[in-house]
Amino acid sequence: MTDRRMTAAQAAVAWLANQYVTLPGGPARFFAGAWAIFGHGNVAGIGEALYAARDTLPTWRAHNEQAMAHAAIAFAKQSRRRRAMLCTTSIGPGATNMVTAAALAHVDRLPVLLLPGDVYASRRPDPVLQQIEDFGDGTVSANDCFRPVSRYFDRITRPEQLLDALPRAMATLTDPADCGPVTLAFCQDVQAEAFAYPEAFFAPRTWRQRVAMPDPADIAALAERLRTAARPLLIVGGGVGYAGGEAALVAFVAATGIPFAETQAGKGTLPHDHPHNLGSIGVTGSSAANRAAAEADLIVGLGTRLQDFTTGSRALIDGAPRLVQVNVAAFDAYKHGAMPVIGDARAVLLALADAAQGVAASADWQAATRAARAEWDRAAAAVMAAPAGNTLPSDAQVIGAVARGAAQDAIVVCAAGGLPGELHKLWPTGATGGYHVEYGYSCMGYEIAGGLGAKMAAPDRDVYVLVGDGSYLMLNSELATAVAMGVKLIVVLLDNRGFGCINRLQAATGGAPFNNLLADTRHAQLPDIDFAGHARSLGAHAEKVGSIAELEAALGRARAAGHSSVIVIDTDPAASTEAGGAWWDVAVPEVSERPAVNAARAAYERQLRRGERK
């Protein structure tokens, strides 16, 4: 057996570049590239190795470590977890800047490989620049922050450890149940150490992303539950798309007449106008879907982790005995006392096609859900229509303008705040994969970086990034990266002069206007921010518009342009779509000197009692 003497960093990069997956178009490298912000701790070791591999494993320079990891995560999400990227940073603040992104990937079950530099394994120069010293544990470094937000964590303190660590990392990244972020904290001196690696270690390997097949007994039990249900409802989560189950879902609902609702991650699995699609579910749900969830005698979750926005804080979807959870992860399948069916969503739907022959939702149920959907469509169209007069538009009216001008296969990208709720209710997804909203971790600052990653995964589709002024101010730097890379984004920046969503939540819980809208903060003067000027300074074309009609015209120009555009519009911070929705459990103080808080607490307790009665 021949050996190849190389540094640990060179070995890691060479191995990663030779990992493949099979896609519909043929084999492809699993890692589409690397994001890097170099500093001490990774520039000499990993940086030199990435330079040597720049033609097979391209490296892109970002402006913020959290944002570059967001871009990598968005690429994986838009690629339906079939491909991923890696991210490398220096050892201190560069590394900890990625912790938020790691948490996002962990919550959303998305693959990303994080390679932060680490302290010296030899401890020769301790404490090295930016080293975190634990007074009671000499093995701790800043990278231990990644442990709770990584699906697999390892610290590389010897070059030969890569022989085990790298395959374990890939096994996690490609596993449907364990998928999530992997952190390999790479000691900086070890990166530069040489070792004689077996030549066979670097042989190209194609990873088959396994299908978790369900137990036939579980399929039989689920088929029997469906057979005895008159009013069944499916909840489509992200797991259906990750399993490639779109066609199986279409066939199953066509055969059975069972309607379905969509979680944030599941929205866009099928187009919005599919005849069995009731729209969004839960706190940000349509009236049609939420009415069906309240009246259903059987609810089958398909690839959803059932967070509180989906279940209406368990007041809308209340678990056993009417809940079945289909999921590749047992952790999710057993939630809320559900009957678990552990397996790939596509495999379960295909198995049910045989086991549940003759299953059909009652004619009355099908008619009622169709009528409810038609009623919801009228309500949605009304709130998205252009406003009359000179009033500030709502988020919904801006969404309507974007939707009217977008191509059928356009992708909308968003994250935290009020916009995801409005988009979940209202965005008319025209094609599979056209809805890309990060709401598992609800992370402000994801939007522009996420748009960059989504566009890299789907370069032939228009990508619209909807972002509020608060998120834009928090993390806008990757707009400059997109410009530099020639990646076209259409960014619509809604300026409501503060954190409008949380201001509304504050008011709803009886709170006084405080520290959310800029006008309600402690300030010497109110900032007059020129967002269009700022975007132009980062290299994008930018303009500010004063009405929905002007917005639609600007969107047409942006769509025809060959470069990134930012369109700024002022919006009403108080307006939100009242139609649809479900209760969300936000605890209100039991004791307050303010009557508004006491009234909100009384309403909160009434809702809790209603939930207990269910």
C-alpha positions as CSV (number, residue, x, y, z in Angstrom):
1,M,0.0,0.0,0.0
2,T,1.4,3.4,-1.0
3,D,1.2,6.5,1.2
4,R,0.9,10.1,0.5
5,R,2.8,12.5,2.8
6,M,0.9,15.7,3.3
7,T,-0.3,18.1,5.9
8,A,-3.5,17.4,7.8
9,A,-5.1,20.4,6.2
10,Q,-4.1,19.2,2.7
11,A,-5.4,15.7,3.5
12,A,-8.8,17.0,4.7
13,V,-9.3,19.2,1.6
14,A,-8.2,16.4,-0.8
15,W,-10.5,13.9,0.9
16,L,-13.5,16.3,0.9
17,A,-13.0,17.1,-2.7
18,N,-13.4,13.4,-3.6
19,Q,-16.7,12.8,-1.9
20,Y,-19.6,12.4,-4.4
21,V,-23.3,11.9,-4.5
22,T,-25.6,10.7,-7.3
23,L,-28.0,13.3,-8.6
24,P,-30.6,13.1,-11.3
25,G,-28.1,14.5,-13.8
26,G,-25.3,12.2,-12.7
27,P,-22.6,12.1,-10.0
28,A,-21.6,15.4,-8.4
29,R,-19.2,16.5,-5.7
30,F,-21.1,16.6,-2.4
31,F,-19.3,19.7,-1.4
32,A,-20.0,22.5,-4.0
33,G,-17.3,24.6,-2.5
34,A,-15.9,26.4,0.6
35,W,-16.6,29.6,2.3
36,A,-13.7,31.1,4.1
37,I,-12.7,34.1,6.1
38,F,-9.1,33.6,6.9
39,G,-7.3,34.6,10.0
40,H,-4.6,33.2,12.3
41,G,-5.6,29.7,12.9
42,N,-6.7,28.8,9.4
43,V,-4.9,30.9,6.8
44,A,-1.6,29.1,6.9
45,G,-2.9,25.6,7.1
46,I,-6.4,25.3,5.6
47,G,-5.9,28.4,3.5
48,E,-2.9,26.9,1.7
49,A,-4.7,23.7,1.2
50,L,-7.8,25.3,-0.3
51,Y,-5.6,27.4,-2.6
52,A,-4.1,24.2,-4.0
53,A,-7.5,22.7,-4.6
54,R,-9.2,25.9,-5.9
55,D,-10.1,24.4,-9.3
56,T,-11.9,21.4,-7.8
57,L,-13.2,22.8,-4.6
58,P,-13.8,26.6,-5.2
59,T,-13.4,29.0,-2.3
60,W,-15.5,32.1,-1.9
61,R,-14.6,35.0,0.4
62,A,-17.4,36.4,2.6
63,H,-17.6,39.4,4.9
64,N,-19.2,37.9,8.0
65,E,-18.7,34.3,9.3
66,Q,-22.3,33.9,10.4
67,A,-23.6,35.1,7.0
68,M,-21.3,32.8,5.0
69,A,-22.5,29.9,7.0
70,H,-26.1,31.0,6.3
71,A,-25.3,31.1,2.6
72,A,-23.9,27.5,2.9
73,I,-27.0,26.4,4.8
74,A,-29.3,28.0,2.3
75,F,-27.5,26.2,-0.5
76,A,-28.1,22.9,1.2
77,K,-31.8,23.7,1.8
78,Q,-32.4,24.7,-1.8
79,S,-30.5,21.6,-2.9
80,R,-32.9,19.5,-0.8
81,R,-30.0,18.3,1.4
82,R,-28.4,16.5,-1.6
83,R,-25.3,18.8,-1.6
84,A,-23.6,21.0,0.9
85,M,-20.7,23.4,1.5
86,L,-18.0,23.8,4.1
87,C,-17.0,26.9,6.0
88,T,-13.7,27.7,7.7
89,T,-12.7,30.5,10.1
90,S,-10.0,31.6,12.5
91,I,-9.9,30.4,16.1
92,G,-11.6,33.2,18.1
93,P,-14.4,35.6,17.2
94,G,-14.4,34.2,13.7
95,A,-15.3,30.8,15.0
96,T,-17.9,31.9,17.6
97,N,-19.5,34.1,14.9
98,M,-20.6,30.8,13.3
99,V,-22.3,29.4,16.4
100,T,-25.6,31.1,15.6
101,A,-25.6,29.6,12.1
102,A,-24.7,26.2,13.5
103,A,-27.8,26.4,15.7
104,L,-29.9,27.3,12.7
105,A,-28.7,24.3,10.8
106,H,-29.2,22.1,13.8
107,V,-32.8,23.2,14.3
108,D,-33.6,22.9,10.6
109,R,-31.8,19.6,10.1
110,L,-29.6,20.9,7.3
111,P,-26.1,19.8,6.4
112,V,-23.1,22.1,6.7
113,L,-19.5,21.3,7.5
114,L,-17.8,23.8,9.8
115,L,-14.0,23.9,10.1
116,P,-13.1,26.5,12.6
117,G,-9.4,26.8,13.5
118,D,-8.6,25.9,17.1
119,V,-5.8,26.4,19.7
120,Y,-2.5,24.6,19.5
121,A,-2.8,21.0,20.4
122,S,0.8,21.0,21.6
123,R,-0.1,24.0,23.9
124,R,3.4,25.3,23.1
125,P,2.6,29.0,22.8
126,D,-0.4,29.0,25.2
127,P,-2.3,31.3,25.5
128,V,-2.3,32.0,21.8
129,L,-4.0,35.0,20.4
130,Q,-7.8,34.9,20.8
131,Q,-7.6,31.7,22.9
132,I,-10.3,31.3,25.5
133,E,-8.9,29.9,28.7
134,D,-11.1,27.9,31.1
135,F,-9.8,28.3,34.6
136,G,-10.8,24.7,35.5
137,D,-10.5,22.7,32.3
138,G,-7.4,22.9,30.1
139,T,-9.1,21.1,27.2
140,V,-11.7,23.8,26.6
141,S,-11.6,26.2,23.7
142,A,-14.0,28.6,22.2
143,N,-15.1,25.9,19.8
144,D,-16.7,24.0,22.6
145,C,-19.6,26.4,22.0
146,F,-20.4,24.3,18.9
147,R,-21.0,21.1,20.9
148,P,-24.7,21.6,21.7
149,V,-25.5,22.9,18.2
150,S,-23.6,20.2,16.2
151,R,-25.0,16.8,15.2
152,Y,-21.4,15.6,15.2
153,F,-18.4,17.3,16.9
154,D,-14.8,16.4,16.9
155,R,-11.5,18.2,17.7
156,I,-8.6,17.3,15.5
157,T,-5.5,17.1,17.7
158,R,-3.6,14.6,15.6
159,P,-3.3,14.4,11.8
160,E,-4.2,10.7,11.7
161,Q,-7.5,11.4,13.5
162,L,-8.9,12.5,10.1
163,L,-9.0,8.9,9.0
164,D,-11.9,8.4,11.3
165,A,-13.3,11.9,11.7
166,L,-13.9,12.7,8.1
167,P,-16.0,9.6,7.2
168,R,-18.0,10.1,10.4
169,A,-18.7,13.7,9.3
170,M,-19.9,12.6,5.9
171,A,-22.0,9.8,7.4
172,T,-23.8,12.5,9.5
173,L,-24.2,15.0,6.7
174,T,-25.8,12.5,4.3
175,D,-28.0,10.6,6.9
176,P,-31.7,11.6,6.6
177,A,-32.4,11.2,10.3
178,D,-29.1,12.5,11.8
179,C,-28.5,15.2,9.1
180,G,-27.3,18.5,10.5
181,P,-24.2,20.6,11.1
182,V,-20.9,18.9,11.7
183,T,-18.0,20.8,13.4
184,L,-14.4,19.6,13.1
185,A,-12.5,22.0,15.3
186,F,-9.1,21.9,13.7
187,C,-6.1,22.7,15.9
188,Q,-3.9,25.2,14.0
189,D,-0.6,23.5,14.6
190,V,-2.1,20.1,13.6
191,Q,-3.3,21.6,10.3
192,A,0.4,22.2,9.3
193,E,1.6,18.8,10.6
194,A,2.5,16.2,7.9
195,F,1.5,12.5,8.0
196,A,1.8,9.6,5.6
197,Y,-1.8,9.0,4.7
198,P,-2.8,5.7,2.9
199,E,-3.3,6.5,-0.8
200,A,-6.6,4.5,-0.7
201,F,-8.0,7.0,1.7
202,F,-8.3,9.6,-1.1
203,A,-10.1,7.3,-3.6
204,P,-13.3,8.9,-4.9
205,R,-16.3,7.7,-3.0
206,T,-20.0,8.0,-3.9
207,W,-22.3,8.2,-0.9
208,R,-25.8,6.8,-1.3
209,Q,-28.2,8.8,0.8
210,R,-30.1,5.9,2.3
211,V,-33.9,5.6,2.4
212,A,-35.3,4.8,5.8
213,M,-37.9,2.1,5.0
214,P,-41.0,1.9,7.3
215,D,-42.0,-1.1,9.2
216,P,-44.8,-3.0,7.4
217,A,-46.7,-3.2,10.7
218,D,-46.7,0.5,11.0
219,I,-47.9,1.0,7.5
220,A,-50.7,-1.5,8.1
221,A,-51.7,0.4,11.3
222,L,-51.7,3.7,9.5
223,A,-53.7,2.4,6.6
224,E,-56.3,1.1,9.1
225,R,-56.5,4.5,10.8
226,L,-57.0,6.2,7.4
227,R,-59.6,3.6,6.5
228,T,-61.7,4.4,9.5
229,A,-61.3,8.2,9.3
230,A,-64.0,10.4,7.7
231,R,-62.1,13.7,8.0
232,P,-58.4,13.0,7.6
233,L,-55.8,15.8,7.1
234,L,-52.2,15.6,6.0
235,I,-49.6,18.1,7.3
236,V,-46.8,18.4,4.8
237,G,-43.4,19.2,6.3
238,G,-39.9,19.7,4.9
239,G,-39.3,16.0,5.1
240,V,-41.5,15.3,2.0
241,G,-39.3,17.5,-0.2
242,Y,-36.1,16.2,1.3
243,A,-37.3,12.7,0.5
244,G,-38.2,13.6,-3.1
245,G,-41.8,12.7,-2.3
246,E,-43.6,15.3,-4.4
247,A,-44.9,12.8,-7.0
248,A,-45.9,10.3,-4.4
249,L,-47.8,13.0,-2.5
250,V,-49.7,14.0,-5.7
251,A,-50.6,10.4,-6.4
252,F,-51.8,9.7,-2.8
253,V,-54.0,12.7,-2.4
254,A,-55.5,12.2,-5.9
255,A,-56.3,8.6,-5.0
256,T,-57.8,9.3,-1.6
257,G,-59.1,12.9,-1.8
258,I,-57.4,13.7,1.5
259,P,-56.5,17.4,1.8
260,F,-53.2,18.7,3.0
261,A,-51.8,21.7,4.8
262,E,-48.2,23.1,4.7
263,T,-45.7,23.9,7.4
264,Q,-43.1,26.7,6.8
265,A,-40.6,24.0,5.7
266,G,-43.2,22.1,3.7
267,K,-44.7,25.1,1.8
268,G,-43.6,24.9,-1.8
269,T,-43.5,21.1,-1.9
270,L,-46.4,21.3,-4.3
271,P,-47.8,24.5,-6.0
272,H,-50.2,26.7,-4.0
273,D,-53.0,26.0,-6.4
274,H,-53.0,22.2,-6.2
275,P,-56.6,21.2,-5.7
276,H,-56.0,19.4,-2.4
277,N,-53.8,22.2,-0.9
278,L,-55.4,24.1,2.0
279,G,-52.4,26.3,2.5
280,S,-50.4,27.1,5.6
281,I,-51.1,25.6,9.0
282,G,-50.9,27.0,12.5
283,V,-50.2,30.4,14.0
284,T,-49.5,31.7,10.5
285,G,-52.0,29.5,8.9
286,S,-54.9,29.9,6.5
287,S,-58.4,29.8,7.8
288,A,-59.0,26.7,5.5
289,A,-56.1,24.7,6.9
290,N,-56.7,25.7,10.5
291,R,-60.4,24.9,10.3
292,A,-59.6,21.5,8.9
293,A,-57.1,20.9,11.7
294,A,-59.7,21.7,14.3
295,E,-62.3,19.5,12.7
296,A,-60.2,16.5,11.5
297,D,-60.6,13.2,13.1
298,L,-57.1,12.1,12.0
299,I,-54.1,14.2,11.4
300,V,-51.0,12.7,9.7
301,G,-47.8,14.7,9.9
302,L,-45.4,14.0,7.1
303,G,-41.8,15.0,7.8
304,T,-42.6,17.8,10.3
305,R,-41.1,18.3,13.8
306,L,-44.3,20.0,14.9
307,Q,-43.0,23.2,16.5
308,D,-45.4,25.4,18.3
309,F,-46.2,27.6,15.3
310,T,-47.5,24.5,13.5
311,T,-49.5,23.1,16.4
312,G,-50.9,26.5,17.6
313,S,-49.0,25.9,20.8
314,R,-50.8,22.5,20.9
315,A,-54.2,24.1,21.1
316,L,-54.9,23.4,17.4
317,I,-53.1,20.1,17.0
318,D,-53.3,18.4,20.3
319,G,-51.6,15.1,19.9
320,A,-53.0,11.7,20.7
321,P,-55.3,10.1,19.9
322,R,-55.9,11.7,16.5
323,L,-52.2,12.3,15.5
324,V,-49.9,10.1,13.5
325,Q,-46.3,11.3,13.0
326,V,-44.4,10.0,9.9
327,N,-40.7,10.9,10.2
328,V,-37.2,9.5,9.6
329,A,-36.2,10.6,13.1
330,A,-37.7,8.7,16.0
331,F,-37.2,11.8,18.1
332,D,-39.8,13.6,16.0
333,A,-42.1,10.7,15.3
334,Y,-42.9,10.2,19.0
335,K,-43.7,13.8,19.7
336,H,-47.0,14.8,21.3
337,G,-48.0,11.3,22.0
338,A,-48.5,10.6,18.3
339,M,-48.7,7.1,16.8
340,P,-45.2,6.9,15.3
341,V,-44.4,5.7,11.8
342,I,-40.6,5.9,11.4
343,G,-39.6,6.1,7.8
344,D,-38.9,8.2,4.8
345,A,-41.9,10.2,3.8
346,R,-41.8,9.1,0.1
347,A,-41.4,5.5,1.1
348,V,-44.4,5.7,3.4
349,L,-46.6,7.3,0.8
350,L,-45.6,4.7,-1.8
351,A,-46.3,1.9,0.7
352,L,-49.7,3.4,1.6
353,A,-50.6,3.4,-2.1
354,D,-50.9,-0.4,-1.8
355,A,-51.8,-0.8,1.8
356,A,-54.5,1.9,1.8
357,Q,-56.3,1.0,-1.4
358,G,-59.9,2.1,-1.2
359,V,-59.2,4.7,1.5
360,A,-61.1,8.0,0.7
361,A,-62.0,11.1,2.7
362,S,-65.8,11.5,2.9
363,A,-67.5,13.4,0.2
364,D,-68.7,16.0,2.7
365,W,-65.2,16.5,4.0
366,Q,-63.8,17.0,0.6
367,A,-66.5,19.5,-0.3
368,A,-66.1,21.4,2.9
369,T,-62.4,21.7,2.6
370,R,-62.7,22.9,-1.0
371,A,-65.2,25.5,0.0
372,A,-63.0,26.7,2.8
373,R,-60.0,27.0,0.5
374,A,-62.0,29.1,-2.0
375,E,-63.1,31.3,0.9
376,W,-59.5,31.7,1.9
377,D,-58.3,32.5,-1.6
378,R,-60.8,35.4,-1.6
379,A,-59.5,36.7,1.7
380,A,-55.9,36.4,0.6
381,A,-56.5,38.2,-2.6
382,A,-58.2,41.0,-0.8
383,V,-55.3,41.7,1.6
384,M,-52.7,41.5,-1.2
385,A,-54.5,44.0,-3.4
386,A,-52.9,47.4,-3.9
387,P,-54.0,50.0,-1.3
388,A,-56.3,52.9,-2.2
389,G,-55.1,56.4,-1.6
390,N,-51.7,57.4,-0.1
391,T,-51.6,55.2,2.9
392,L,-48.5,53.2,3.7
393,P,-48.8,49.7,2.3
394,S,-48.9,46.6,4.5
395,D,-46.4,43.7,4.2
396,A,-49.2,41.8,2.5
397,Q,-49.7,44.4,-0.2
398,V,-46.0,44.4,-0.9
399,I,-46.0,40.6,-1.1
400,G,-48.9,40.9,-3.6
401,A,-46.9,43.2,-5.8
402,V,-43.9,40.9,-5.8
403,A,-46.1,37.9,-6.5
404,R,-47.8,39.6,-9.4
405,G,-44.6,40.3,-11.2
406,A,-42.6,37.1,-10.4
407,A,-42.1,34.2,-12.8
408,Q,-43.9,31.0,-11.9
409,D,-40.6,29.3,-10.9
410,A,-39.4,32.2,-8.8
411,I,-37.9,31.6,-5.3
412,V,-38.8,33.8,-2.4
413,V,-36.4,34.0,0.5
414,C,-37.1,35.4,4.0
415,A,-36.5,34.7,7.6
416,A,-37.5,36.3,11.0
417,G,-40.1,38.9,11.8
418,G,-43.6,39.5,10.5
419,L,-42.8,38.8,6.9
420,P,-42.5,35.0,7.3
421,G,-46.0,34.8,8.7
422,E,-47.4,36.9,5.9
423,L,-45.5,34.9,3.3
424,H,-46.6,31.6,4.8
425,K,-50.2,32.6,4.6
426,L,-50.1,34.4,1.3
427,W,-47.2,33.6,-1.1
428,P,-48.5,31.8,-4.1
429,T,-45.7,29.3,-4.7
430,G,-45.8,28.4,-8.4
431,A,-43.2,25.6,-8.6
432,T,-41.6,23.1,-6.3
433,G,-38.8,24.7,-4.3
434,G,-40.2,28.2,-4.8
435,Y,-40.6,29.0,-1.1
436,H,-37.4,29.3,1.0
437,V,-38.2,30.8,4.4
438,E,-36.0,30.1,7.4
439,Y,-38.5,29.9,10.3
440,G,-37.2,26.9,12.3
441,Y,-34.8,29.1,14.1
442,S,-36.4,32.4,13.0
443,C,-33.0,34.0,12.6
444,M,-32.7,37.6,11.7
445,G,-29.9,38.3,9.2
446,Y,-30.4,35.1,7.2
447,E,-32.2,36.8,4.4
448,I,-29.6,38.2,2.1
449,A,-27.0,35.5,2.8
450,G,-29.7,32.9,2.4
451,G,-30.7,34.4,-1.0
452,L,-27.1,34.2,-2.1
453,G,-27.0,30.5,-1.2
454,A,-30.4,29.8,-2.8
455,K,-29.3,31.4,-6.0
456,M,-26.1,29.5,-6.1
457,A,-28.1,26.3,-5.8
458,A,-30.7,27.4,-8.4
459,P,-28.9,29.8,-10.8
460,D,-31.6,29.7,-13.5
461,R,-34.4,30.9,-11.2
462,D,-35.1,34.4,-10.1
463,V,-34.5,34.8,-6.3
464,Y,-36.5,37.5,-4.4
465,V,-35.2,38.4,-1.0
466,L,-37.8,40.0,1.3
467,V,-36.2,41.7,4.3
468,G,-37.2,44.2,6.9
469,D,-35.1,47.2,7.9
470,G,-34.2,45.6,11.2
471,S,-32.8,42.4,9.6
472,Y,-31.0,44.4,6.9
473,L,-29.2,46.6,9.4
474,M,-28.3,43.5,11.4
475,L,-26.6,41.6,8.5
476,N,-26.4,43.0,5.0
477,S,-22.7,42.4,4.2
478,E,-23.3,39.5,1.8
479,L,-25.0,41.8,-0.6
480,A,-21.5,43.0,-1.5
481,T,-20.4,39.4,-1.8
482,A,-23.3,38.7,-4.2
483,V,-22.3,41.7,-6.3
484,A,-18.7,40.6,-6.4
485,M,-19.6,37.1,-7.4
486,G,-22.0,38.2,-10.1
487,V,-24.9,36.4,-8.3
488,K,-28.1,38.3,-9.1
489,L,-30.6,38.9,-6.3
490,I,-33.8,41.0,-6.2
491,V,-34.0,42.4,-2.7
492,V,-37.2,44.1,-1.5
493,L,-36.5,46.0,1.7
494,L,-39.6,46.9,3.7
495,D,-38.8,49.8,6.0
496,N,-41.2,50.0,9.0
497,R,-38.7,51.9,11.1
498,G,-37.9,49.3,13.7
499,F,-38.9,45.8,14.8
500,G,-42.6,46.1,13.7
501,C,-43.4,42.4,14.4
502,I,-42.3,42.4,18.0
503,N,-43.9,45.8,18.5
504,R,-47.2,44.2,17.6
505,L,-46.5,41.3,19.9
506,Q,-45.6,43.7,22.7
507,A,-48.9,45.5,22.2
508,A,-50.9,42.3,22.1
509,T,-49.5,41.2,25.5
510,G,-50.4,44.5,27.0
511,G,-46.9,46.0,26.9
512,A,-46.3,49.7,26.4
513,P,-44.6,50.8,23.2
514,F,-40.9,50.4,24.2
515,N,-37.6,49.7,22.5
516,N,-39.0,48.2,19.3
517,L,-39.9,50.9,16.8
518,L,-37.1,53.5,16.5
519,A,-39.4,56.2,17.7
520,D,-39.9,54.3,21.0
521,T,-36.2,53.8,21.8
522,R,-33.9,55.9,24.0
523,H,-32.4,58.2,21.4
524,A,-30.8,61.6,20.9
525,Q,-32.3,61.8,17.5
526,L,-34.1,59.5,15.1
527,P,-31.9,58.2,12.3
528,D,-32.9,58.9,8.8
529,I,-31.3,55.9,7.1
530,D,-30.8,56.0,3.3
531,F,-31.1,52.3,2.6
532,A,-31.0,52.7,-1.1
533,G,-27.8,54.8,-0.8
534,H,-26.3,52.1,1.5
535,A,-27.1,49.3,-1.0
536,R,-25.6,51.3,-3.8
537,S,-22.4,51.7,-1.7
538,L,-22.2,47.9,-1.6
539,G,-22.4,47.7,-5.4
540,A,-26.0,46.9,-6.0
541,H,-28.4,49.0,-8.1
542,A,-30.9,50.5,-5.7
543,E,-33.9,52.8,-5.6
544,K,-36.6,53.9,-3.2
545,V,-40.2,53.8,-4.3
546,G,-43.2,55.5,-2.8
547,S,-46.2,53.3,-3.8
548,I,-47.2,49.8,-4.8
549,A,-47.5,51.0,-8.4
550,E,-43.9,52.3,-8.3
551,L,-42.8,49.1,-6.6
552,E,-44.3,47.0,-9.4
553,A,-42.5,49.1,-12.0
554,A,-39.2,48.8,-10.2
555,L,-39.6,45.1,-9.8
556,G,-40.0,44.9,-13.6
557,R,-36.7,46.8,-14.1
558,A,-35.0,44.6,-11.5
559,R,-36.2,41.4,-13.2
560,A,-34.9,42.5,-16.6
561,A,-31.5,43.7,-15.2
562,G,-28.4,41.5,-15.1
563,H,-27.3,42.6,-11.7
564,S,-28.4,42.6,-8.1
565,S,-31.1,45.2,-7.2
566,V,-32.4,46.6,-4.0
567,I,-35.9,48.2,-3.9
568,V,-36.8,50.1,-0.7
569,I,-40.4,50.9,0.3
570,D,-41.8,52.3,3.5
571,T,-44.5,50.1,5.1
572,D,-47.0,50.3,7.9
573,P,-45.5,48.8,11.1
574,A,-49.0,48.2,12.7
575,A,-50.7,46.3,9.8
576,S,-50.8,42.6,9.6
577,T,-53.2,40.0,8.0
578,E,-56.0,39.3,10.5
579,A,-57.5,36.5,8.4
580,G,-56.4,33.0,9.4
581,G,-54.0,32.3,12.2
582,A,-54.2,30.4,15.4
583,W,-53.3,31.0,19.0
584,W,-49.7,31.3,20.0
585,D,-48.7,30.7,23.7
586,V,-46.7,33.8,24.7
587,A,-46.7,34.1,28.5
588,V,-48.0,37.3,29.9
589,P,-46.9,38.6,33.4
590,E,-49.2,37.4,36.2
591,V,-48.6,40.6,38.1
592,S,-48.3,44.2,36.7
593,E,-49.2,47.7,37.6
594,R,-50.5,48.3,34.1
595,P,-54.2,47.6,33.4
596,A,-53.4,46.6,29.8
597,V,-51.0,43.8,31.0
598,N,-53.6,42.6,33.5
599,A,-56.3,42.4,30.8
600,A,-53.9,40.6,28.5
601,R,-53.1,38.1,31.3
602,A,-56.8,37.5,31.9
603,A,-57.2,36.7,28.1
604,Y,-54.2,34.5,28.2
605,E,-55.6,32.4,31.1
606,R,-58.9,32.0,29.3
607,Q,-57.1,30.6,26.4
608,L,-55.2,28.2,28.6
609,R,-58.4,27.0,30.1
610,R,-59.9,26.4,26.6
611,G,-56.8,24.3,25.8
612,E,-57.2,22.3,28.9
613,R,-60.8,21.5,28.0
614,K,-59.6,20.1,24.7
